[in-house]
Amino acid sequence: MENHDNIPIVENSTVHKWPALETLERRILGVLIEKAKTTPEAYPLSVNSLVNGSNQKSNRDPLMNLDDSQVESTIRSCVAKGLVSLVRGGRVERWQHELYSKWNLSKRDMSIIGELLLRGPQSEGLLRTRAGRMETFDSLEDLREALDSLASRNLIFWVDPKGSRGARVTHGFHSPEELVRIKSTSASISTDDDQPAKHTKDSSGLRDLITGMQVEINKLRDELETLKKQLGI
């Protein structure tokens, strides 16, 4: 379904502030982005698929327990904002996001935004591993180049000082109240900086290895669930 390599990226000279999205809107959009990339054969998504994707126990923070009515209401809200559209045809209504044109993103940019919508603030090391489920980033510098472009348009921003150890990045669709709360947690990051460099390096490497294994396990679990649904098991 995805074919967006040639979408032009507009460099705006003026700073654009993006409207805040509700928590459930962010979850629905994140699920649509993720499933379009990881299970394109099952995309666009029905309400039932969106409920299951929103309540998934893997690759989600916070965990949710949404029902059909909550998801349907959120879809209507996203449609009203031009973020989601109905795909007609077939017995079941299915939905797709319109974010490539709405936010003017490349495929790799979309994977970053999707991951941040699903999990919120995270370090660039974790983000590279997690977004790698959807698009490949050959190196941390490769990711940073994409982050710089998104930051210039206020689609992402740094929660902690850019370049500091463990610095977190998040999407640009938080409410002002959320931003205050998120930034207030940055003190715990700087506490980690007081630890010996070798210990931090070793811990970081182990953490990245575990995260990478979890990503692969979760990806296989999602693929298995999709296959079981297709086979009616």
Backbone as CSV, one residue per row, in Angstrom:
resi,resn,N_x,N_y,N_z,CA_x,CA_y,CA_z,C_x,C_y,C_z
1,MET,0.814,-1.207,0.000,0.000,0.000,0.000,0.858,1.272,0.000
2,GLU,2.083,1.190,0.545,2.878,2.397,0.697,3.732,2.629,-0.540
3,ASN,3.704,3.867,-1.049,4.520,4.237,-2.192,4.725,5.741,-2.131
4,HIS,5.541,6.171,-1.184,5.630,7.600,-0.905,7.070,8.102,-0.947
5,ASP,7.924,7.458,-1.721,9.330,7.857,-1.765,9.524,9.235,-2.377
6,ASN,8.624,9.652,-3.262,8.840,10.881,-4.005,8.056,12.067,-3.474
7,ILE,7.499,11.942,-2.279,6.778,13.073,-1.697,7.772,14.172,-1.369
8,PRO,7.547,15.411,-1.893,8.491,16.489,-1.602,8.387,16.946,-0.164
9,ILE,9.519,17.285,0.437,9.536,17.811,1.789,9.682,19.330,1.704
10,VAL,8.713,20.038,2.183,8.711,21.496,2.111,9.453,22.059,3.309
11,GLU,10.455,22.866,3.083,11.194,23.514,4.163,10.552,24.861,4.429
12,ASN,9.916,24.993,5.565,9.238,26.231,5.909,10.197,27.185,6.600
13,SER,10.153,28.437,6.202,11.004,29.434,6.831,10.396,29.923,8.135
14,THR,9.101,29.760,8.296,8.439,30.175,9.519,8.200,28.966,10.409
15,VAL,8.212,29.189,11.714,8.009,28.104,12.665,6.530,27.748,12.709
16,HIS,6.249,26.485,12.525,4.863,26.017,12.536,4.586,25.294,13.842
17,LYS,3.525,25.682,14.504,3.134,24.979,15.718,1.979,24.055,15.375
18,TRP,2.156,22.769,15.649,1.151,21.775,15.321,0.120,21.684,16.448
19,PRO,-1.148,21.535,16.091,-2.176,21.413,17.137,-1.998,20.125,17.924
20,ALA,-2.283,20.209,19.219,-2.168,19.027,20.069,-3.192,17.981,19.662
21,LEU,-2.808,16.722,19.808,-3.718,15.609,19.551,-4.073,14.946,20.869
22,GLU,-5.310,14.482,20.955,-5.732,13.749,22.141,-4.982,12.410,22.216
23,THR,-4.892,11.865,23.409,-4.159,10.609,23.616,-4.679,9.498,22.721
24,LEU,-6.007,9.349,22.614,-6.569,8.280,21.794,-6.356,8.545,20.311
25,GLU,-6.360,9.802,19.904,-6.075,10.122,18.505,-4.647,9.711,18.156
26,ARG,-3.739,9.974,19.049,-2.343,9.595,18.801,-2.194,8.081,18.713
27,ARG,-2.907,7.365,19.545,-2.827,5.907,19.506,-3.377,5.368,18.180
28,ILE,-4.533,5.862,17.758,-5.137,5.398,16.494,-4.220,5.702,15.313
29,LEU,-3.678,6.907,15.262,-2.791,7.274,14.159,-1.511,6.446,14.188
30,GLY,-0.968,6.221,15.378,0.224,5.389,15.496,-0.006,3.974,15.005
31,VAL,-1.170,3.413,15.355,-1.511,2.055,14.908,-1.646,2.012,13.390
32,LEU,-2.306,2.989,12.803,-2.472,3.026,11.346,-1.116,3.121,10.643
33,ILE,-0.236,3.949,11.167,1.105,4.070,10.584,1.843,2.746,10.679
34,GLU,1.843,2.165,11.874,2.567,0.917,12.108,2.060,-0.214,11.218
35,LYS,0.759,-0.427,11.193,0.206,-1.562,10.452,0.352,-1.387,8.948
36,ALA,0.310,-0.145,8.489,0.522,0.091,7.055,1.903,-0.368,6.634
37,LYS,2.863,-0.284,7.553,4.239,-0.634,7.237,4.575,-2.092,7.562
38,THR,4.064,-2.602,8.678,4.463,-3.940,9.124,3.552,-5.048,8.610
39,THR,2.274,-4.743,8.374,1.337,-5.753,7.839,0.498,-5.118,6.728
40,PRO,1.155,-4.718,5.630,0.429,-4.020,4.553,-0.692,-4.853,3.939
41,GLU,-0.573,-6.200,4.045,-1.625,-7.055,3.478,-2.937,-6.934,4.246
42,ALA,-2.881,-6.444,5.469,-4.092,-6.298,6.294,-4.548,-4.845,6.403
43,TYR,-3.923,-3.974,5.643,-4.209,-2.535,5.687,-4.972,-2.129,4.445
44,PRO,-5.930,-1.182,4.518,-6.446,-0.392,5.641,-7.093,-1.262,6.729
45,LEU,-7.389,-0.630,7.875,-7.834,-1.366,9.050,-9.312,-1.167,9.355
46,SER,-9.950,-2.256,9.795,-11.324,-2.190,10.284,-11.317,-1.654,11.712
47,VAL,-12.492,-1.319,12.230,-12.590,-0.872,13.616,-12.069,-1.948,14.554
48,ASN,-12.422,-3.199,14.273,-11.966,-4.299,15.124,-10.443,-4.403,15.134
49,SER,-9.829,-4.245,13.963,-8.365,-4.293,13.889,-7.737,-3.127,14.632
50,LEU,-8.383,-1.964,14.577,-7.882,-0.805,15.287,-7.995,-0.983,16.799
51,VAL,-9.069,-1.615,17.236,-9.226,-1.915,18.663,-8.099,-2.846,19.110
52,ASN,-7.881,-3.925,18.351,-6.834,-4.886,18.703,-5.450,-4.238,18.679
53,GLY,-5.204,-3.414,17.656,-3.913,-2.753,17.553,-3.675,-1.742,18.663
54,SER,-4.738,-1.049,19.053,-4.623,-0.054,20.117,-4.357,-0.700,21.466
55,ASN,-4.928,-1.888,21.671,-4.809,-2.578,22.959,-3.656,-3.565,23.009
56,GLN,-2.849,-3.590,21.972,-1.706,-4.502,21.898,-0.809,-4.354,23.135
57,LYS,-0.275,-5.446,23.615,0.588,-5.416,24.797,2.042,-5.121,24.444
58,SER,2.409,-5.248,23.183,3.776,-4.984,22.753,3.839,-3.672,21.977
59,ASN,4.972,-2.989,22.077,5.224,-1.754,21.325,4.226,-0.644,21.630
60,ARG,3.722,-0.591,22.862,2.746,0.428,23.252,3.096,1.000,24.628
61,ASP,2.938,2.302,24.772,3.095,2.946,26.070,2.288,4.247,26.044
62,PRO,1.261,4.351,26.886,0.852,3.378,27.906,0.014,2.257,27.292
63,LEU,-0.165,1.166,28.044,-1.076,0.114,27.624,-2.500,0.632,27.769
64,MET,-3.372,0.219,26.862,-4.756,0.680,26.870,-5.710,-0.491,26.782
65,ASN,-6.972,-0.223,27.067,-8.022,-1.226,26.954,-9.257,-0.544,26.362
66,LEU,-9.148,-0.169,25.090,-10.210,0.569,24.418,-11.286,-0.373,23.909
67,ASP,-12.514,0.147,23.778,-13.598,-0.639,23.190,-14.000,-0.027,21.845
68,ASP,-14.931,-0.680,21.165,-15.338,-0.242,19.832,-15.822,1.199,19.817
69,SER,-16.633,1.567,20.798,-17.220,2.910,20.802,-16.143,3.983,20.957
70,GLN,-15.147,3.722,21.776,-14.058,4.692,21.951,-13.263,4.858,20.655
71,VAL,-12.987,3.750,20.001,-12.231,3.799,18.748,-13.048,4.482,17.655
72,GLU,-14.328,4.166,17.552,-15.189,4.786,16.541,-15.283,6.291,16.751
73,SER,-15.407,6.715,17.999,-15.469,8.146,18.304,-14.164,8.831,17.927
74,THR,-13.044,8.175,18.199,-11.742,8.748,17.881,-11.532,8.815,16.380
75,ILE,-12.001,7.806,15.657,-11.907,7.831,14.192,-12.652,9.041,13.647
76,ARG,-13.860,9.290,14.158,-14.650,10.442,13.696,-13.898,11.743,13.943
77,SER,-13.256,11.836,15.083,-12.474,13.026,15.400,-11.308,13.196,14.426
78,CYS,-10.624,12.097,14.122,-9.493,12.150,13.188,-9.948,12.482,11.773
79,VAL,-11.099,11.959,11.379,-11.652,12.260,10.055,-11.976,13.746,9.952
80,ALA,-12.564,14.307,11.001,-12.927,15.722,11.017,-11.696,16.611,10.869
81,LYS,-10.541,16.118,11.331,-9.294,16.885,11.244,-8.522,16.588,9.964
82,GLY,-9.076,15.721,9.107,-8.420,15.386,7.846,-7.245,14.453,7.990
83,LEU,-7.173,13.736,9.113,-6.038,12.850,9.380,-6.295,11.413,8.954
84,VAL,-7.560,11.041,8.844,-7.964,9.663,8.525,-9.098,9.717,7.512
85,SER,-9.161,8.715,6.638,-10.256,8.650,5.668,-10.789,7.226,5.561
86,LEU,-12.035,7.138,5.147,-12.704,5.849,4.942,-12.355,5.305,3.572
87,VAL,-12.026,4.025,3.506,-11.773,3.350,2.237,-13.019,2.548,1.887
88,ARG,-13.704,2.919,0.859,-14.966,2.291,0.507,-14.743,1.010,-0.291
89,GLY,-15.707,0.107,-0.186,-15.618,-1.177,-0.864,-15.453,-2.303,0.130
90,GLY,-16.095,-3.403,-0.144,-16.022,-4.522,0.790,-17.152,-4.474,1.801
91,ARG,-17.294,-5.541,2.574,-18.394,-5.644,3.532,-18.127,-4.877,4.812
92,VAL,-16.849,-4.651,5.121,-16.487,-3.989,6.374,-15.814,-2.657,6.069
93,GLU,-16.215,-1.624,6.797,-15.578,-0.320,6.629,-14.128,-0.387,7.104
94,ARG,-13.246,0.191,6.314,-11.835,0.199,6.673,-11.299,1.623,6.586
95,TRP,-10.240,1.873,7.367,-9.741,3.223,7.526,-8.241,3.284,7.259
96,GLN,-7.817,4.431,6.714,-6.403,4.656,6.439,-6.027,6.071,6.889
97,HIS,-4.759,6.269,7.194,-4.324,7.616,7.572,-4.002,8.435,6.320
98,GLU,-4.032,9.730,6.463,-3.732,10.657,5.366,-2.543,11.542,5.725
99,LEU,-1.615,10.994,6.487,-0.565,11.802,7.094,0.582,12.132,6.150
100,TYR,0.780,11.339,5.091,1.836,11.686,4.145,1.564,13.061,3.540
101,SER,0.334,13.286,3.141,-0.013,14.576,2.552,-0.313,15.626,3.618
102,LYS,-0.925,15.212,4.724,-1.308,16.159,5.774,-0.088,16.765,6.445
103,TRP,0.915,15.929,6.732,2.110,16.403,7.436,3.333,16.474,6.541
104,ASN,3.180,16.068,5.276,4.256,16.154,4.292,5.511,15.412,4.753
105,LEU,5.387,14.093,4.897,6.452,13.274,5.437,6.983,12.277,4.411
106,SER,8.255,11.901,4.570,8.818,10.786,3.811,8.488,9.488,4.535
107,LYS,8.822,8.362,3.940,8.533,7.072,4.566,9.304,6.902,5.876
108,ARG,10.569,7.326,5.888,11.364,7.180,7.111,10.883,8.143,8.195
109,ASP,10.533,9.361,7.787,9.959,10.305,8.749,8.707,9.725,9.393
110,MET,7.897,9.075,8.575,6.645,8.508,9.071,6.911,7.428,10.109
111,SER,7.938,6.624,9.917,8.246,5.578,10.891,8.656,6.179,12.236
112,ILE,9.378,7.292,12.196,9.781,7.965,13.430,8.563,8.524,14.153
113,ILE,7.733,9.251,13.423,6.534,9.839,14.024,5.614,8.747,14.549
114,GLY,5.447,7.675,13.783,4.586,6.579,14.223,5.054,5.962,15.520
115,GLU,6.356,5.737,15.630,6.901,5.148,16.854,6.722,6.075,18.048
116,LEU,6.918,7.362,17.842,6.748,8.322,18.929,5.284,8.455,19.337
117,LEU,4.377,8.346,18.373,2.953,8.388,18.708,2.542,7.161,19.519
118,LEU,3.170,6.024,19.253,2.829,4.786,19.954,3.433,4.702,21.349
119,ARG,4.595,5.336,21.555,5.292,5.152,22.829,5.717,6.432,23.529
120,GLY,5.602,7.580,22.861,5.993,8.815,23.518,7.497,8.993,23.581
121,PRO,7.978,9.843,24.494,9.398,10.204,24.559,10.308,8.993,24.723
122,GLN,11.426,9.001,23.984,12.404,7.923,24.078,13.747,8.395,23.548
123,SER,14.790,7.715,23.955,16.130,8.090,23.506,16.304,7.748,22.034
124,GLU,17.264,8.417,21.401,17.459,8.189,19.970,17.961,6.771,19.700
125,GLY,18.692,6.174,20.650,19.133,4.795,20.461,17.967,3.835,20.417
126,LEU,17.041,3.982,21.352,15.847,3.141,21.359,14.972,3.439,20.148
127,LEU,14.868,4.717,19.802,14.029,5.096,18.669,14.530,4.481,17.369
128,ARG,15.852,4.468,17.197,16.407,3.865,15.980,16.040,2.385,15.893
129,THR,16.184,1.671,17.020,15.867,0.240,17.031,14.382,0.009,16.789
130,ARG,13.560,0.775,17.475,12.112,0.552,17.395,11.529,0.993,16.061
131,ALA,11.939,2.148,15.560,11.459,2.608,14.255,11.986,1.711,13.146
132,GLY,13.083,0.993,13.443,13.642,0.069,12.468,12.720,-1.085,12.132
133,ARG,11.667,-1.286,12.933,10.658,-2.286,12.576,9.936,-1.885,11.290
134,MET,9.915,-0.572,11.035,9.126,-0.052,9.917,9.984,0.421,8.745
135,GLU,11.097,1.099,9.055,12.023,1.568,8.029,13.441,1.437,8.565
136,THR,14.400,1.250,7.679,15.783,1.011,8.086,16.558,2.312,8.270
137,PHE,17.281,2.399,9.392,18.225,3.481,9.627,19.595,2.834,9.793
138,ASP,20.491,3.083,8.840,21.765,2.378,8.806,22.672,2.716,9.980
139,SER,22.509,3.896,10.541,23.353,4.314,11.651,22.609,5.340,12.483
140,LEU,23.183,5.669,13.632,22.597,6.692,14.488,22.639,8.046,13.786
141,GLU,23.707,8.289,13.029,23.806,9.541,12.278,22.703,9.637,11.234
142,ASP,22.359,8.506,10.658,21.277,8.441,9.684,19.962,8.876,10.336
143,LEU,19.715,8.368,11.538,18.521,8.759,12.276,18.569,10.234,12.646
144,ARG,19.718,10.698,13.112,19.844,12.093,13.544,19.568,13.067,12.409
145,GLU,19.965,12.703,11.210,19.690,13.552,10.054,18.186,13.714,9.855
146,ALA,17.450,12.593,9.999,15.990,12.649,9.873,15.381,13.445,11.025
147,LEU,15.921,13.264,12.228,15.404,14.000,13.388,15.619,15.498,13.229
148,ASP,16.763,15.902,12.699,17.037,17.325,12.496,16.017,17.946,11.539
149,SER,15.690,17.204,10.489,14.700,17.697,9.530,13.324,17.846,10.175
150,LEU,12.938,16.839,10.960,11.635,16.892,11.630,11.609,17.990,12.685
151,ALA,12.721,18.165,13.394,12.783,19.201,14.432,12.671,20.597,13.832
152,SER,13.200,20.784,12.630,13.142,22.092,11.988,11.709,22.493,11.661
153,ARG,10.815,21.498,11.607,9.403,21.753,11.320,8.528,21.570,12.563
154,ASN,9.176,21.411,13.711,8.461,21.225,14.983,7.606,19.965,15.027
155,LEU,7.918,18.986,14.180,7.192,17.713,14.229,7.744,16.826,15.341
156,ILE,8.986,17.078,15.739,9.554,16.443,16.934,10.336,17.508,17.687
157,PHE,10.630,17.255,18.945,11.512,18.145,19.678,12.254,17.348,20.743
158,TRP,13.337,17.932,21.224,14.165,17.279,22.243,13.635,17.618,23.625
159,VAL,13.361,16.594,24.406,12.920,16.780,25.782,14.104,17.201,26.645
160,ASP,15.249,16.580,26.390,16.490,16.864,27.121,17.470,17.524,26.154
161,PRO,18.528,18.161,26.671,19.496,18.821,25.788,20.012,17.880,24.702
162,LYS,19.903,18.307,23.487,20.342,17.496,22.353,21.818,17.155,22.486
163,GLY,22.153,15.899,22.289,23.536,15.456,22.374,23.949,14.952,23.740
164,SER,23.122,15.195,24.761,23.449,14.684,26.093,23.142,13.196,26.167
165,ARG,23.813,12.497,27.083,23.639,11.055,27.189,22.196,10.728,27.567
166,GLY,21.565,9.848,26.782,20.200,9.436,27.070,19.151,10.467,26.719
167,ALA,19.523,11.518,25.981,18.566,12.573,25.638,17.375,11.991,24.897
168,ARG,16.189,12.424,25.304,14.960,11.895,24.721,14.369,12.850,23.702
169,VAL,13.694,12.254,22.736,12.984,13.010,21.718,11.518,12.595,21.759
170,THR,10.624,13.497,21.391,9.210,13.164,21.357,8.542,13.878,20.191
171,HIS,7.298,13.529,19.924,6.569,14.137,18.802,6.081,15.536,19.171
172,GLY,5.636,16.274,18.182,5.223,17.656,18.405,3.737,17.859,18.594
173,PHE,3.024,16.827,19.086,1.569,16.923,19.191,1.078,16.826,20.635
174,HIS,1.971,17.127,21.595,1.589,17.136,22.998,0.869,18.442,23.347
175,SER,0.052,18.394,24.378,-0.550,19.610,24.919,0.496,20.328,25.768
176,PRO,0.327,21.637,26.018,1.287,22.363,26.868,1.440,21.719,28.245
177,GLU,0.345,21.230,28.804,0.399,20.595,30.117,1.257,19.333,30.081
178,GLU,1.120,18.565,29.027,1.930,17.353,28.880,3.411,17.693,28.772
179,LEU,3.716,18.736,28.025,5.110,19.120,27.826,5.774,19.482,29.146
180,VAL,5.048,20.192,29.988,5.590,20.554,31.300,5.891,19.296,32.102
181,ARG,4.958,18.345,32.069,5.140,17.108,32.822,6.305,16.282,32.270
182,ILE,6.405,16.215,30.949,7.475,15.440,30.323,8.832,16.043,30.646
183,LYS,8.944,17.365,30.510,10.220,18.026,30.764,10.628,17.934,32.222
184,SER,9.648,17.817,33.103,9.961,17.751,34.532,10.670,16.456,34.901
185,THR,10.613,15.462,34.018,11.268,14.179,34.294,12.712,14.158,33.812
186,SER,13.162,15.245,33.177,14.509,15.246,32.603,15.590,15.163,33.670
187,ALA,15.262,15.525,34.913,16.257,15.463,35.987,16.778,14.055,36.194
188,SER,15.913,13.052,36.011,16.333,11.666,36.202,17.329,11.235,35.147
189,ILE,17.263,11.857,33.978,18.225,11.547,32.927,19.604,12.054,33.313
190,SER,19.683,13.298,33.809,20.973,13.857,34.159,21.621,13.108,35.313
191,THR,20.826,12.487,36.179,21.368,11.680,37.269,22.175,10.522,36.714
192,ASP,21.702,9.920,35.606,22.423,8.815,34.975,23.798,9.253,34.472
193,ASP,23.926,10.548,34.114,25.182,11.039,33.571,26.301,11.037,34.605
194,ASP,25.954,10.953,35.887,26.955,10.952,36.939,27.638,9.601,37.094
195,GLN,27.112,8.567,36.451,27.670,7.231,36.572,28.951,7.116,35.734
196,PRO,29.861,6.189,36.083,31.085,6.012,35.298,30.780,5.718,33.841
197,ALA,31.601,6.231,32.957,31.354,6.113,31.513,31.298,4.662,31.072
198,LYS,32.227,3.814,31.579,32.263,2.414,31.155,30.979,1.711,31.549
199,HIS,30.523,1.941,32.779,29.285,1.317,33.242,28.114,1.733,32.363
200,THR,28.080,3.025,32.033,26.986,3.527,31.202,27.030,2.916,29.815
201,LYS,28.236,2.825,29.267,28.389,2.254,27.931,27.965,0.801,27.902
202,ASP,28.423,0.028,28.901,28.075,-1.384,28.953,26.578,-1.572,29.143
203,SER,25.987,-0.789,30.033,24.553,-0.902,30.286,23.760,-0.528,29.056
204,SER,24.229,0.530,28.363,23.525,0.977,27.167,23.559,-0.093,26.088
205,GLY,24.737,-0.742,25.915,24.847,-1.784,24.901,23.952,-2.962,25.194
206,LEU,23.908,-3.376,26.461,23.049,-4.487,26.853,21.586,-4.128,26.670
207,ARG,21.245,-2.876,27.025,19.874,-2.421,26.889,19.439,-2.438,25.422
208,ASP,20.331,-1.950,24.541,20.010,-1.942,23.110,19.853,-3.354,22.568
209,LEU,20.708,-4.296,23.044,20.605,-5.680,22.594,19.278,-6.293,23.004
210,ILE,18.901,-6.079,24.268,17.631,-6.612,24.763,16.463,-5.998,24.011
211,THR,16.539,-4.675,23.788,15.467,-3.996,23.064,15.326,-4.544,21.654
212,GLY,16.477,-4.773,20.994,16.434,-5.319,19.639,15.797,-6.697,19.600
213,MET,16.109,-7.532,20.594,15.512,-8.867,20.664,14.015,-8.772,20.924
214,GLN,13.616,-7.828,21.792,12.193,-7.655,22.072,11.442,-7.199,20.834
215,VAL,12.076,-6.308,20.070,11.446,-5.829,18.832,11.190,-6.984,17.878
216,GLU,12.204,-7.852,17.714,12.064,-8.989,16.800,10.995,-9.967,17.288
217,ILE,10.975,-10.224,18.594,9.968,-11.124,19.161,8.570,-10.554,18.960
218,ASN,8.416,-9.263,19.235,7.106,-8.623,19.080,6.663,-8.616,17.623
219,LYS,7.627,-8.417,16.728,7.297,-8.422,15.301,6.806,-9.799,14.869
220,LEU,7.505,-10.849,15.320,7.093,-12.213,15.000,5.724,-12.526,15.606
221,ARG,5.476,-12.035,16.823,4.188,-12.269,17.475,3.062,-11.599,16.681
222,ASP,3.310,-10.362,16.230,2.293,-9.652,15.447,2.011,-10.374,14.131
223,GLU,3.088,-10.852,13.478,2.917,-11.564,12.210,2.137,-12.855,12.419
224,LEU,2.400,-13.544,13.535,1.684,-14.782,13.841,0.212,-14.504,14.073
225,GLU,-0.105,-13.437,14.803,-1.504,-13.088,15.060,-2.225,-12.756,13.773
226,THR,-1.555,-12.029,12.881,-2.152,-11.695,11.586,-2.424,-12.950,10.776
227,LEU,-1.454,-13.877,10.755,-1.607,-15.132,10.010,-2.765,-15.960,10.569
228,LYS,-2.871,-16.029,11.890,-3.946,-16.792,12.524,-5.309,-16.221,12.159
229,LYS,-5.397,-14.881,12.103,-6.662,-14.251,11.733,-7.028,-14.573,10.292
230,GLN,-6.007,-14.551,9.416,-6.259,-14.842,8.000,-6.708,-16.285,7.794
231,LEU,-6.169,-17.178,8.629,-6.525,-18.602,8.526,-7.769,-18.952,9.333
232,GLY,-8.274,-17.988,10.077,-9.484,-18.230,10.887,-9.237,-19.123,12.075
233,ILE,-8.010,-19.105,12.582,-7.673,-19.945,13.726,-8.007,-19.215,15.024
